């Protein structure tokens, strides 16, 4: 799994390079009107997607996630058909629904 996520990181880097080749975020998106705004969004998505992906890689390598064939699922996962012991039919008074 980390290999696929490393591939994702390379893809994010390539995507950001392609976007910033046409748009320099430091210059501000206003230079290119609505297209600049979209390109600024894309660059920002790459800027947040890469650290998130690196964090996921670290969590996977640290054993925070169990994948098919890896063994027993995380103990916080309820077995099929088991009710959530913390679930209630009434919303918590502090919840705003």
Residue pairs with C-beta under 8 A, 6 or more apart in sequence:
1 60
1 67
2 57
2 60
2 61
5 53
5 56
5 57
5 60
6 57
8 53
9 50
9 53
9 54
9 57
12 46
12 49
12 50
12 53
13 46
13 50
15 42
15 46
16 42
16 43
16 46
16 47
16 50
19 39
19 42
19 43
19 46
20 43
22 39
23 29
23 31
23 32
23 36
23 39
23 40
23 43
25 40
25 43
25 44
28 36
28 40
29 36
29 37
29 39
29 40
30 36
32 39
59 65
64 74
65 74
66 72
66 73
66 74
78 84
91 97
